[in-house]
Every structure is written in structure tokens, then in C-alpha cells.
């Protein structure tokens, strides 16, 4: 199960999204909230009645603006801290069950 990573709330302004890009981000989050997995790009296209060759045009702006991040696995992606903050600023409540605080890690040296 993947969780949304949160480090701290961002204060600076976030890049602007078009209404369609906001709809796509909202859909990705709703899908994630319900299934705890991200929709495939083809599922996004089907939801928005787009042709499969239009997938990049729908999703790539969210990667370029920093709201989603590609993962090493083929086709895998996740929300960035900035993406989660944008969801919050859009007025969408994020349930605690899908948040994971990834704050600073403390290390302690132990003499042996």
C-alpha cells in the first residue's frame, strides 16, 4: 500500500493549474483515496473521454509543474509534497489514514 508522503505544509505559491488540470488532479486523488493505488494513464483517459494518444497531454503538465513525480517502475507515479498541498488548497480533505509523515530522520552514533 502506498501512502501520500507529507514533510511539511508549503507556504510559497504553487504553480497555477487550468480547470481541466485541476479536474485531473482531483480525479487522481479521489481514485487514490478510494483504492490506495494510483489510476493508470489509460484509466485517466477513459474517465475524461480522451483518446489514448492524448494521455501525455492530460498528465504531463502535472509532472512538469511538480504535482506528480514519476517512479522507477514503468508507468508508476505518486503525489509530491507540492501536489498534496495543492489538493489541500483546493479544499479537499485528506484522510489521516493515507498520510505518512516523512519528517527529518535523526541518527545517533553509538560507540561499540
C-alpha positions, 0 to 999 in steps of 0.5 A: 500500500502506498501512502501520500508522503507529507514533510511539511505544509508549503507556504510559497505559491504553487504553480497555477493549474487550468480547470481541466488540470485541476479536474485531473488532479482531483480525479487522481486523488479521489481514485487514490483515496478510494483504492490506495493505488494510483489510476493508470494513464489509460484509466485517466483517459477513459474517465475524461473521454480522451483518446489514448494518444492524448494521455501525455497531454492530460498528465504531463503538465502535472509532472512538469509543474511538480504535482506528480513525480514519476517512479522507477517502475514503468508507468508508476507515479505518486503525489509530491509534497507540492501536489498534496498541498495543492489538493489541500488548497483546493479544499479537499480533505485528506484522510489521516489514514493515507498520510505518512509523515516523512519528517527529518530522520535523526541518527545517533552514533553509538560507540561499540 
